[in-house]
């Protein structure tokens, strides 16, 4: 539903950004209680171009909608065109690529600045012979002390500038990783996101069935739609990669004895619906751990001669039984 002309005393949801926008006059804002104004400043940012308060986050907007309702604002529907989760991921990737370039350039600039400060600090005292003490009472005492203090201050600034360069290098690295979308080529990552979406959908469906408020029902339906959009995106990505390589059926068929998980081999105890149970967790024979099928990186079968040792250097054999 599209909103009409802007007027005070209402709020909308921007479908493109996923954020809540509050519209009311300055006099109405001043008339609010101190606590209400504090909440608005905590969860919203004022946009002078829109003359509106816009929620800081697009996630879990029910809380900010509660704030809007608590101050008497009327819900006026939606605005803009909704973009899919896949489009949001692509936009985030493009933004991250742009940020990575800016962060890299900033890091290079700061590192050069730091190097120059280090050089200046050294050159400043290069005229003083090595080991030359301050001559207390001599006419050079004050100049000597001031020169050392200035050099030391400049050296400190060089260190701080170098630390800032490291900070931007780390931000550039993180932004580069986001831009690469590398995690979307990881079946384990995709499977975790799929399970999260399914769990969130079940939770919101339960909330919907228990709700008596029409406004809350609308919110729960929106959340279900968002989670279904994410679920479709992650599922399509996983299917494009060939799906999950190892499943309960093919592990059982191959009579698997050991699995490779996070750089280590583990003996099998059982095959479950969504995971396998392994033993010798943390190199302790009696300890177990559940590993999702999507996170298995390799297998060994019962007909292969393969051994795993615990921390006492004793062999730990798989306990799984096949019919």
C-alpha positions in Angstrom: 0.0 0.0 0.0 1.4 3.4 -1.0 1.3 6.3 1.4 -0.2 9.6 0.6 1.2 13.0 1.1 3.4 13.4 4.2 1.6 14.6 7.3 2.5 14.6 11.0 1.5 11.8 13.4 2.1 8.6 11.4 4.7 6.1 10.5 5.4 3.9 7.5 7.7 1.0 6.6 10.1 1.6 3.7 10.1 -1.7 1.7 13.4 -0.9 0.0 15.4 -0.3 3.1 13.2 -2.4 5.4 13.2 0.4 8.0 10.5 2.3 9.9 10.0 6.0 9.3 8.3 8.3 11.8 6.6 11.5 10.6 5.5 14.2 13.1 6.0 17.9 13.7 8.7 19.5 15.8 6.1 20.7 18.3 4.7 17.2 18.7 8.3 15.9 19.3 8.8 18.6 22.0 5.5 17.6 23.6 6.7 14.0 24.1 7.9 12.9 27.5 11.7 12.8 28.2 11.5 8.9 28.2 9.8 8.8 24.7 12.3 11.3 23.2 15.2 9.1 24.7 13.8 6.0 23.0 13.4 7.8 19.7 17.0 9.0 19.8 18.2 5.5 20.8 16.5 3.6 18.0 16.1 6.2 15.2 18.2 8.7 13.3 16.8 12.0 12.0 16.9 12.5 8.2 16.8 16.1 7.3 16.1 15.2 3.6 13.0 13.3 4.6 12.2 15.3 7.7 11.6 12.0 9.4 13.1 9.8 12.1 14.3 6.5 10.5 15.0 3.4 12.4 18.7 2.5 12.7 18.1 -1.2 11.9 15.9 -3.0 9.4 16.0 -6.2 11.6 13.2 -7.0 14.0 11.3 -3.8 13.5 8.5 -4.8 15.8 10.2 -3.1 18.8 10.5 0.2 16.9 6.9 -0.1 15.7 5.9 -0.5 19.4 7.7 2.8 20.1 5.8 4.4 17.3 2.5 3.1 18.6 3.3 4.1 22.2 3.6 7.8 21.2 0.3 7.7 19.3 1.5 7.5 15.7 -0.8 5.8 13.2 0.5 3.1 10.8 0.1 4.4 7.2 1.3 1.4 5.3 4.4 0.9 3.1 6.4 2.9 0.7 8.8 2.0 -2.1 9.5 -1.3 -3.9 10.5 -4.3 -1.9 13.8 -5.8 -3.0 14.6 -9.5 -2.6 17.1 -10.9 -0.1 19.4 -11.8 -3.0 19.4 -8.2 -4.3 20.2 -7.0 -0.7 23.2 -9.4 -0.6 24.4 -8.1 -4.0 24.0 -4.5 -2.9 25.9 -5.3 0.3 28.7 -6.9 -1.7 29.0 -3.8 -4.0 29.0 -1.5 -0.9 31.7 -3.7 0.8 33.9 -3.6 -2.4 33.7 0.2 -2.4 34.4 0.4 1.3 37.4 -2.0 1.0 39.0 0.3 -1.6 38.5 3.3 0.6 39.8 1.5 3.7 42.9 0.3 1.8 43.7 3.8 0.6 43.2 5.2 4.1 45.5 2.6 5.5 48.2 3.4 3.0 47.9 7.1 3.6 48.2 6.6 7.4 51.1 4.2 7.1 53.0 6.7 5.0 52.1 9.4 7.5 53.4 7.2 10.3 56.7 6.5 8.5 57.2 10.3 8.0 56.5 11.0 11.7 59.0 8.3 12.7 61.6 9.8 10.3 60.9 13.3 11.6 61.2 12.2 15.2 64.6 10.6 14.5 65.9 13.5 12.4 64.9 16.0 15.1 67.4 14.6 17.6 70.0 13.4 15.1 72.1 16.5 15.9 72.5 15.3 19.5 75.5 13.0 19.9 74.6 9.5 21.1 74.8 9.3 24.9 75.0 13.1 25.3 73.5 13.9 28.7 71.4 17.0 29.5 73.8 19.5 30.9 71.9 20.7 34.0 72.5 24.5 34.6 74.0 24.9 31.1 72.3 27.4 28.7 71.5 24.4 26.4 69.5 22.6 29.1 66.1 24.0 28.2 66.5 23.6 24.5 67.8 20.0 25.0 64.8 19.0 27.1 62.3 20.6 24.7 63.9 18.9 21.7 63.7 15.5 23.4 60.1 16.1 24.5 59.1 17.1 21.0 60.8 14.1 19.5 59.1 11.8 22.0 55.7 13.3 21.3 56.2 12.9 17.6 57.3 9.3 18.1 54.1 8.6 20.1 52.0 10.2 17.3 53.8 7.9 14.8 52.8 4.8 16.8 49.2 6.0 17.1 49.0 6.6 13.4 50.5 3.2 12.7 47.9 1.6 14.9 45.1 3.5 13.0 46.7 2.2 9.7 46.4 -1.4 11.1 42.8 -0.7 12.1 41.9 0.3 8.5 43.8 -2.6 7.1 41.7 -5.0 9.2 38.5 -3.2 8.1 39.6 -3.5 4.4 40.3 -7.2 4.9 36.8 -7.7 6.4 35.1 -5.7 3.7 37.0 -7.6 1.0 35.8 -10.9 2.4 32.2 -9.6 2.4 32.5 -8.3 -1.2 33.9 -11.7 -2.3 30.7 -13.5 -1.1 33.1 -16.4 -0.3 30.8 -17.7 2.4 28.1 -18.4 -0.2 30.4 -21.1 -1.7 30.5 -22.9 1.7 27.9 -25.7 2.0 28.3 -25.7 5.8 27.6 -21.9 6.0 24.6 -22.3 3.7 23.2 -25.2 5.6 23.4 -23.3 8.9 21.6 -20.4 7.4 18.9 -22.7 6.0 18.3 -24.3 9.4 18.2 -20.8 11.0 15.5 -19.7 8.5 13.5 -22.8 9.1 13.7 -22.3 12.9 12.7 -18.7 12.6 9.7 -19.5 10.4 8.5 -22.1 12.9 8.8 -19.5 15.7 7.0 -16.8 13.8 4.2 -19.2 12.8 3.8 -20.1 16.4 3.6 -16.4 17.4 1.1 -15.8 14.6 -1.2 -18.6 15.8 -1.1 -17.2 19.4 -1.6 -13.6 18.5 -4.9 -11.7 18.8 -3.6 -8.3 17.7 -4.1 -7.5 14.0 -0.9 -5.3 14.1 1.2 -8.1 15.5 -0.3 -10.6 13.0 0.8 -8.3 10.2 4.3 -8.1 11.7 4.6 -11.9 12.1 3.4 -12.4 8.5 6.1 -9.9 7.3 8.7 -11.8 9.2 7.6 -15.2 7.8 7.8 -13.7 4.2 11.3 -12.3 4.9 12.5 -15.7 6.3 11.0 -17.6 3.3 12.8 -15.2 1.0 16.1 -15.9 2.7 15.4 -19.6 2.8 14.8 -19.7 -1.0 18.0 -17.7 -1.6 20.2 -20.0 0.5 18.5 -23.2 -0.7 19.1 -22.2 -4.4 22.7 -21.4 -3.6 23.2 -24.8 -2.0 21.4 -26.6 -4.9 23.7 -24.8 -7.4 26.7 -26.2 -5.6 25.3 -29.8 -5.9 23.6 -29.9 -2.5 25.1 -31.6 0.6 27.7 -34.1 -0.4 27.3 -36.5 2.6 23.9 -37.6 3.8 22.7 -40.3 6.3 21.7 -42.6 3.4 25.0 -42.5 1.5 27.1 -42.7 4.6 25.1 -45.8 5.7 25.5 -47.3 2.2 29.3 -46.8 2.2 29.5 -48.1 5.8 31.5 -45.1 7.0 33.7 -45.5 10.1 35.4 -42.1 10.4 34.6 -38.6 9.3 36.9 -35.6 8.7 35.7 -32.4 10.5 37.6 -29.2 11.1 41.1 -30.5 10.4 40.7 -33.8 12.4 39.5 -37.4 11.9 36.8 -38.7 14.3 35.5 -42.3 14.8 31.7 -42.6 14.2 29.2 -43.4 17.0 25.9 -43.0 15.1 24.1 -41.5 12.1 21.3 -39.1 13.0 18.7 -37.3 11.0 20.6 -34.0 10.6 24.0 -34.9 12.0 26.4 -37.7 12.9 27.7 -38.3 16.4 31.5 -38.8 16.7 33.6 -39.9 19.6 37.1 -38.9 20.8 36.1 -35.2 20.9 39.0 -33.1 22.1 41.1 -36.3 22.0 39.0 -37.8 24.9 37.7 -41.2 24.0 34.5 -40.9 26.0 33.6 -37.4 24.7 31.1 -37.1 21.9 30.1 -34.3 19.5 27.4 -33.9 16.8 28.6 -32.8 13.4 26.1 -31.6 10.7 26.3 -33.6 7.5 27.1 -30.4 5.5 30.2 -29.9 7.6 31.8 -33.3 6.9 34.9 -32.8 4.7 35.9 -36.4 4.2 35.2 -40.1 5.1 36.8 -43.4 5.8 35.0 -46.7 5.5 35.1 -49.9 7.6 37.1 -51.8 5.0 39.9 -49.2 5.2 42.8 -49.7 7.6 42.6 -46.5 9.6 43.4 -45.6 13.2 42.6 -42.6 15.5 44.4 -42.1 18.8 43.3 -40.3 21.9 45.5 -38.1 24.0 46.9 -41.1 25.8 48.1 -42.5 22.4 45.6 -45.3 22.6 43.5 -46.3 19.6 39.8 -45.2 19.6 37.7 -47.5 17.4 34.3 -46.5 15.9 31.3 -47.8 17.8 28.7 -47.5 15.0 26.9 -50.7 14.0 25.6 -51.4 10.5 23.1 -54.1 9.7 
